[in-house]
Amino acid sequence: MNIITLTDTMLVVEPKGLDKLWSFTRKLEIPLAHVRGETFDPGANHEPKGWRGPGLGMPGKWAGTFHKDGDKSFWNVSAPNETVVIELVDEQFVRLVLTVE
């Protein structure tokens, strides 16, 4: 799971518990101007993720950085039916794929 915080100018994503360790990420801070949009997308979990590095990848749990077609995505998904995809521009990741409450 992740804690999502919105301020007037920032989107902050904080993995909870052991997800910090597995994803090698304590916190992501993204300016709202770099967020293109978000969608609720449980089907995203069935897409090819690319190669993992660093992070954890196993059925039902994906955490960390995944590289595909020259792009990097950040995944922290532990409940595939509760997946949100956030598309970004001008950031190290082109998208964030997250489990949120």
N, C-alpha and C positions, 0 to 999 in steps of 0.2 A: 504494500500500500504506500501511498504518497500523501503528504500534506501539501495542498495547493493554497497559496496565499496571493491575493491580488491587491496591489496598491494602486495609487493613481498613475504610476509610471512603470511598474514592474510586475512580472509574473514570477513567483518564487515556487520552486518545486523542491520538496525535501523528502527523500525516501525515509521510511520509518524502520526502526529496529535493525535487524540483520540485513535488510535491503541496502543500507548504506555500505556495508561491507561487500556484499555480493556485486553491487553495481559500481563499486569504487567511486562513489559520489556522495558527498555530504549535502550539497545544495546546488541547484541551478538557478541563476538569476537572469531572466530574460526581459529586456525592455519591451513594454507592450507594443511599441512601434514595430517590433520585429515579429510579432505574432500575426500570421496571415489568417488563421482561423482554427476552429476546433470542431471535432465531430465525435459523437458517440459511435464507436465502430467495433463491436465484438468480433467481426469478421477479420479484422486486421491480424489477429493471432494466427490465422491460417496462411498468411502471406509468407513467402520466403524472406528470411531476415538478413541473409548475407552471413559473412563470417564474423565471429564474436571476438572482441578484443578491446579492452579487458571486460570481463563480466562472467555471468553464469547463464548457461542455456540448457534447459532440460524440459521435458514435456510439462506444460502447465506453469512453468516459472522461467521468465526471461528477465535478466537484470544486467544493465551495463550498455556498452557501446557496441553497435552492430554496423558493419561496413558493407554496403551494397552499391554496385555501379558507381563507385567513386564518391558516394555520399555517406555521411554518418548519421545514424539515428540513435537516440537514447531510448532504451526500453526498461521499464520496471513494471512488469505485469505478473500478477499472481492469481488474479481472478479473471479469466478471459471473458466472462460475460459482462464485466464492468469496465471495459477498455475505452479510453478516450485517446484520440489522436490529435495532437496539436502541431500544425504546420508552421514552420519558421522561415524567415529570410535573414540573410546577413548574420548568421550565427554559426557556431561550430557544428551544430546538429541541424539537419533539414527538417526533422520532426521528432517529437516526443511521443512515445506510446506508453500510456500509463494506466494503472488501475487506480481508480479514485472511488471514494464512498459516495 
